[in-house]
Amino acid sequence: MTSCESLRPSKADALRYTPIAEHGLIGDMRTAALVGTDGTIDWYCCTRFDAASVFAAILDADRGGAFELAPDVPARTKQFYFPDTNILITRFFADNGVGEVQDFMPIVDDSREADRHRLIRRVLCVRGSLPFTARVAPRFDYGRQAHTVSTQGHQTVFTSRDLTLALTSSVPVGIDGPDARSSFTLDEGESAVFALDRIGGGIEPRSCAVTEAEELFGATVRYWRAWLSQSRYRGRWREMVHRSALTLKLLTYAPTGAIVAAPTTSLPEQIGGERNWDYRYVWVRDAAFCIYALLRLGFTDEARAFVHFLSENICLGQSSGGPLQIMYGIDGRSELPEEELPHLEGHLGSAPVRIGNNAVTQLQLDIYGALIDSLYLYDKWGEPLSSDHWDTVGKIVDWVCANWDQPDEGIWETRGKIQNFLYSQLMCWVAIERAIRIASHRGLPADLTRWAGTRDAIYRRIMQRGWSAERKAFVQHEGDDVLDAAVLMMPLAKFISPTDPKWLTTLDALGEELVSDSLVYRYDPRNSPDGLRGEEGTFSICSFWYVEALSRAGRTDEARLAFEKMLTYANHLGLFAEEIGRTGEQIGNFPQAFTHLALISAAFNLDRTLG
């Protein structure tokens, strides 16, 4: 699989954009921001993950808006997280000094209140002397709303129709057209602070002196370290596993317990291509898998909050096509209309830029297996499901029993024709099987005769129609011989023994056709058209599934090598996007929950196998 040469960006365009992988993530479990290794915040939505952007230079270098902060001299940069936290530090090494920018969103407690929106940038000169320049250039509503700038007391205030932001600084700030600028010099041991706050709507302007920023820094460090201390993981890959856990926590929306698939929209799966989607929503599948990964590590509060989200924010049983949509807004809303923003050129010219997601209307039967499996694990490792929750589980499983054999769009949200996907049927089997386990273990009421009969019928259907004697492999969907990496979940979900002869030949076939240097393609769109132009990179969750499948099959040396290779594709902070391109670059929305939850699971199981 090769990329089209015509889709490569020009050298001029490449200089205008910081690569996706050259970013770190900060957040406060309400929203998030991407900070480039050059010190620029080029993605930030205020006041929540799915709000309109304030800074979006990652999607349009000219019209998107950015918060630049860096030395005004040539400098080498390095970026890292303050240990065991989500506070990001960007260091600058110049001829006359060394400086750093500490970026964070303050967190003092785990409160569910929704109006706390503050972004702090602390600048320090740690050696020598350095001149710095800051440029704050918001472009409200994805660059669609004009704004005014004014000085009000000690603050610079940016006012648009729907949102007002106040910039507080410990150094002088001047107005430059629609932007604010500041130039200042710091000597060794000196610091400066910039704080960007939402104001209005009953939220009073706040100060942010150097001492206050230092106190908030300390409180935020204590919060993240206290949270991470709950982890039970003591294995070989502690740093990567804990960074993944911290990332998943950043993707939670504290006011409701929702978990977003990624904090970004429209970062391309192929540079110059059209596979650009908005992932700032709650995919039932992704969120359920996140709960599985966090429960593995001993984090039960997140599972409890997600169950609360399902209970309080989603009207189960009232959506079309079954009791659940495949995704919801972080507030539980069901309408997520997709819209293109033609005034934005897209990352490296990758248009269109989309907000909203039309896949919300798709039928994807696999989500029920992911959901019921996570509830099964929550019941086992967290706290017992309530009677109301069990009633809901029963309704969902009854619906699955009646609808599991429908064709659907499948896990990969293809915009081609619907099929009888093996993975969808597999996860319907999981939904019923896990519900039977809960009912049997706790003696809960259930139509076990019907459930067991349907479970067994799904098993036989997959073994008969999902198996290709010619390919000696389980295939993507009935009626064809196309391979699909989603079938890697068969042994992981305990549908088939990981050493079953049919599975071992499937694993070999996948390795020959879809694996490249430990990286796994979801499928080959040339053999399985998905309704979209262009190609894509390898899909990182599948690469970690492959590691786990190798491990469970007893191929431990291969599994460990594949896992170690996969870790080399992480960015400098240990973060992964959705996919990896042909030359190892991160592509797709970033960072991606799917990838990080699969890393946790693969590390956990590989550790267990290695002993």
N, C-alpha and C positions, 0 to 999 in steps of 0.2 A: 504494500500500500504506500503510494508516494503522494506527496502534496503537489498541487498544480503550481508551476513556476510563476504563472501570471498573477498568483495571489500574494506573492511576496511583497512586503512594503518597500517603498523607495528608501534610500539612505537618509534623505531629508526627513521623511515621515518618522523613521526609526529614531532620529535624534530628538524629535518633539515629544515622544512618549517614553515614559519609564516602563520597562517590561513588567508584565503581570507579576512575575516572581520576585521582582525587586521591591517588594512592599512588605510591611508588617501591618498587623491588625490591632487596633485598640477599640475598647467599647465599654459600655456600662450596663449591658443586658437590657438595653432599650433601643440602642442604635449602635453603629460602629463606624469607624473611619479607617481608610487605608493611608499609610504614611510611606512614601517612597524613600529609597536609600539616599536621595538627594535632599531630604528634609522637607519635601512638599507633601501636604495633605491634598490628594487629588481625588478623593471620594469621601463624601460625608453627607448623610441624610439626617435632617433634623425635623421632627423630633423622635422618629422611630425608624426601624429598619426600612419600612416600605413607604416612608414619606418621600416627598420630592427632594431631589438633591440640592445642596447648597454649593458643594464642591464636586465637580464631575469632570475634571480635566483628563481623567483616565479614559473618558469616552469622547472627549473633544478638547484637544489641547488649547484651542483658541477660545471657544465659547463656553466651556464647561465650568470654569471657575476653580480656584485653588488657593491654598494658604501656604505660601512659600516662606521658609525660614532656614537660612544657611549662612555660613561665612561669605563675606564679599571678596574672597580671594580663592584661588585654586586650592582644592583640598581632596584628599582621599577620604572615603567614607567606609564605615563599618556599622553594622546594626545588630543589636541583640536585645533580648528581654531581660529586665531586672529579674534576677533569679526567682523562679517559682511564682511569677506574677504575669499579668498582662500589661505591664508598664513597658513601653518601648523606648529604647535609647538609641539614638543615631549619633555616632561619633565622627568628628571631622578632624583630619590630620593635615595641617598646613605647615608651611615653612616656619612661621613665626609663633605657632601655638597649636594647642589641641583644645577643641571645644566639643560640647555635646548638647543635644536637644532631648529632653525627656518628655514624651508624649503620653498622656493618659486621660481617661475620663474618671473622675472621682467616684469611688464607691465606699461608703462608710458602713452600710449594713445591707441586708437582703430585702429591704422594704419593697413592697409591691406598688408603692405610689409611683405615678407615671410622669410627673412634671419636672423631674430632675434632669436638666440637660446642660451639661457644662463640659467643655473641652479645654484642657490646660496644657500649655507648652512652656516648660522651664528650660532656659538656655543657660549654660554654664561654661566658663572658660576654666579649664583644669590645668593648663600649662601655657606660659607665655602670654600673648595678647592677640586678640582676633577682632576684626571688624565684622559685624553681622548686618544683614538686611532682611527685613520681614515685609512681605506683601500679602495683604488679605484681600482677596478678590472674589467675594461670593457672587454666584449667579443663581438666583432663586428659581425654584420650580423647573429644574433641568435647563436653566437658561431662558425660560419663557417669560419670566416676570421681571420688569424693571424695578429698580430700587433707588432710594436716596441715601445719602451719607451725611451725617451731621455730628458735631461734637456736643455732647451733653454732659457738662461737668468734667469728670475724669474719664469719661467713656467715649468711644467712637461707636455710633449707632447706625446700623444698616437696616433700613425699613422698606419692606416690600408689602404687597397687598395682604398676604397671608401669614407672614412671619417677620418678626423683628429680632435681630441679634445685636448684642452689645459686646464690643471688644474692650477689655480692660488691660492696661499694660503698665509695667513699672518703668518703662522708658518712653520718651515722647513719640507720639504717633501723629502723622499728618495725613490730610485727605488729598488724594490724587484721582480726580474724576470719580468713577464709581468705586474706587478702591481705597484702601488705607495702606500707608507705607511707614516704615521706621528704619532708620540707620543708626547704629550705635556700636560702640567698641567696649569690649569687656577685657579686663586684665585678669591675671591668674587669681582664682578665688572669688571672682565676682559673678553675679547671676542676674538674669532678667526673667520676667514672667509675662506671658500673654494668656488671657483667659477669654474664651468665647462662650457667651451665655445667651440662651433664649430669654427674652423679656416680654412683658405685655401679658394680657389675659389674666391679670391678677398676680403675675410673677414680677416681683420688684427687682430692679437692678442690684447686682451684687458686686462687692469689691473683690479683689484678689491680689493682696499684697504678697510680697515674697515670703513672709512668714506664714501666711495662710496657705499658700501653695505648698509650702514644706509640710505643714500639718496634714493637708489633704493627701499628699504623696505618702506620708507615713501611714495614714489610715487605710489607704488603698492597698499598700503593700501588705498590711496586716490582714485585710479582708481576703485577698487572693491566697495568701499562705495558709490562713486558717481553713479556707475551703479545700485547698489541695491536700492538707494534712489528713483528710478523711480517706484518701486513696489507700487501698489495700495492696496495690501492685508493688512488688519487690523484685521484679524480674530483670532480665538482662538489658532491656531497652527502656529503662525508666525515664530517661530524659525525653525521648520521642513520645512515649505513651503519655507522660504528664503534659507535654506541650499539646498533644492532641486533645486531652481532657480539658485543658484550659481553653482551647479553641472552641470546643463544643459548648462549654459554659458561656463563652462570649456570644454564641449564636442563640442563646435562650432569651426570650422576651419576658422579663420578670413579672410585669403586671398581670399576665395571663397564664404563664407556664408554657407558652408556645415555643417551638424550636424551628428556626428558619433553615432552609437548605443551604443557603449561602447569603452573605450580606450585600451582594452586588447584583447588578443586572447587565446583560448584554456583553459580557466579556466573551470574546469569540472562541468557539471550539475549533475554528479554522481561521487563521488570519486572512482577512479579506473575504471571508465566506458569510453565509447568511444564518448559520446556526448560533444565534445569539438570543438568549432567553433570560427572563426575569425570575430569579430564584429566591426572592426576599419573602417567601411565603412558607406555610407549614405543609409540607408533603406528609401525609399520614405515614407513608412508608419510611421516609428518611427519619422523621422524628421518632418513630417506633424503634428503628434500628439504633438511633442515638441512645434511647433509654436502655436498650440491651447492653450497649457498650459501657455506659456509665454505671449501670447496676453491677456489671462484671467487676468494676473497680471499687465498688462499695458506696457509690453516691446514690442514695435513695430519695433525697428531697426532690431531685429533678424529675424522677419518675412520678412521685406524688403530685408535683405541680402539673405535669403533662396529663395525668389522669383527671386532675381538676379541670384542665383546659377542655378535655373531651366532654366532661360532664356539664360544665357551666357555659361554655362558649359555642358548642356545636349542637344543633338540634338534630339528634340522631333519628334516623328513620323518615326524614322529610325531604331529603334531596332526591332528585331524579336519578334513575339508574342504580338504585340500591340505597342502603342505609347511610352510606358515606360518600362524599366526594373524594377525589384523590388528593385535593389540597384545599386549604382555607387561608384566609387572611390571619394575621397574628392576633386579631381581635375576634376571630371566629367567623368573620363575614364570608359569605359563599360566592359573592360576585367579584370576579377579578378580571374585568374586561381588558383585552390586550390592545395596545395602542403603539403605533410607531412614531418616533420622534425624528422627522426628516431633517430638522435643523442641526442635529448632531451628527458628525461624520462617523462616529464609532471608533473604538480602539484601533489604531493603525489603519483607519479607513474601513473597518469592518462594519458595514451597515447591513440591515437596519438596527438602530437602537430601539429596543422594545421595553415597555413597561406594562405590567399586567401579564396574564398568561392564559391563553385560550385552551391550553391542555386541561384546564379545570373541568371542562365538559366531558373529558374522555372517560371511558370505562376501563379501569385497570383492576382486574380481579385479584392481583397479587397483594394489594394493600391489606386485605383482611387477614392474611397469614402473618404479615409483619406486625399488625396491630395486636392480634390475639396472642401471638408469641410473646410480645413485650408485656402484655397483661399477665400472662402465665408466669413470666419471670418476676414481675412485680409482686404477684401473689405469693411466689416462692421465696424471694429474697427481700422484699420490701415489707408490705403489710397485706393482710388478706383483703381480697376484693369485697366491697360492700354488697349488700343484697341488691341495691339499685344497679350497681355496675354489672352484677351477674345477670340481672334481667336483660340489660342491654347486650351483653355478650351472647345470651341465648337468642335474642332477636337477630343479631348479626349472623350467627352460625346457621340459624334456620334459613335466612336469606341465601347464604352461601350454598347450602344444600340444594336449594331450588335453582340456582343460577350459575354454578361452577363451570358448566359446559358451554357457556356462551362464548363466542369469539369476542376479543377485545383488542385494545391498542397495545397492551403489554407494558412491561416495566420501562422500556426505553422511550415511551411516548412517541412512537412513530406516527408521522402524519401521512402515512400511506394507508393501505387497506387493513381492516381488522382481520385477525387470524385466531386460531385456537392455539395459543402459545403454551408451550410446555411449562414455562416458569409460572404462568398465571394459575395453571391447574395444580402445580406443585404447592404453591402457597395457599391455595384453597384447601388442599389436603392438610397443610400445617395448621390452618385456622381451626379445622374440625378436630384434628388430633390433639392439639393443645387444650381445646375446650373440654374434650373428653377427659384429659388428664386432671384438669382443675375439678371437674364435677366428681370424678372418681375419688380423688384425694380427699375432697372436703365433704363428699356426700351431698352435693348440691343437686337440685332438681334439673333434669335434662331429658330430652327425648333420645336416650342413648342408642336405642335400636335404630332409629333413623340416621342419627349421626354416624354411627359405626358403619352402617350399610353404605352411606354416601362416601365416607372415607375410603372404604375398600374398593368402591367402584372407581374412584379417581385413581387409586393406585394401579388397578388393572388397566385402565385407559392409557395411563402414561407408559406403562411397561409394554403395552401392545402397539399403540399408535405413535408414541414418542420415541421409540427405538428404531434406528435404521440398521438393518442387517448388512446393507451394502457399506455404509460408513463405519459400522461397528461403533456406533456412538448414539447417544441421545441428542436429538436435534431441536432446533428453535421452535418449530410449530408443526402441526399435523399436515401431511400432504406434501412435504418437501424434505430435502436432505441438508438444509443449511445449518451450520453450527452457530451456537450462541453461548457466550461466556456466562450467561445467567444460569445455565445448568450446573455451574460450579456449586451452586447452593444445594444441590441434591443431597450430598453427604453432610453438608454443614447443617441442614435442616433435619437430619436423621431420617430422611426418606429412604435412603439406600446405604448399604454398608460401604465405607470408604475403600474397602478391599474387594468388593464385588467385582468379578471379572468384567461385567458389562461396564461398570464404572471405570475400571482401570483402562480399558480400551478407549472410553470416552475421553479420559484425562489425556491420553496419548494423542488422540486426534485434535483436541483443543490445543495442545502444546505445539503440534506441527503446523496448524493453520492460523491460530489467532495470537500466538505468543511470540514476542520479539525482545530478546535480552531481558527476560522476566516481566516485561510489560505486556499487557493483555488488551487486545481490541475487543469491543463488545460483540461485534459481528462485522462481516464484510458487506458494506452497503451495495457493492456491485452485485453480490449474489442475493442480497436481501434488501431490495429497494425500500427506503424509508420515507419517500415523498419529499426529500430535500436535495438540493444540489450540493456538490462538493463532498469532501471527505472529512474525517475527524482523526484526532489522535487516539492513543491508547487510553482506556478508561481505568482510572486508578483504583476504584473500588474492586474492579475485576482482578487487578493484579494482586491485591491483598487476599481476595477470595482464592486465587490460584495458590498462593503460599499456604493457606490453611488447608486446601484440598490435598496438596502434596504432603503436608505434615500428617494429616489424618490417614493418608494412604501408606504411610511408613517410609516415604521418600524424604527422610529428614534432612539429609545433606543438601538435596536440591532445594528443599523449602527454605532452609536457612540462607543459602546463597541467594535465592530469589528475593528473600526479604531484605537482606543487606544491600543488594543491588537497588531495590526499590527505594530504600532510604537515601541513596545517593541522588535521587531525583528530587528530593525535597529542596525547598529554597534554603537560604542561609539561616532562617529562623526555625526550620523544621515544619514549614507550612506547605500544604499541597493544594493545587487547584483541582478542578474536576478531571482534567485530562493532561496528558504529556505529549508534546509534539514530536516530530520525527528527529529533531536534533536535541531533544531533552528539555525543551522549554515548557513552562507551565502555560496551559491554555484552558479556557473556560472560566466559569465564575470561581471566585477566590476569596478566602479559602472555602473549601467544600466540605460540608459535614460528612457526606457519604464517604469520602476518602479517609478522614480522620477516625471515624468510628470503625471502619474496616481495619485500619492500622492497629487500633487497640485490640480488636478481636484476634487478628492474626498473631500479634505479639503474645497475647495471653495463651493462645492454644499452642504456639510454637514453644514457648517456655515450658508448658506442661509436658509436651512430647519429649523435649530435651532433658527434662528432669532436673 
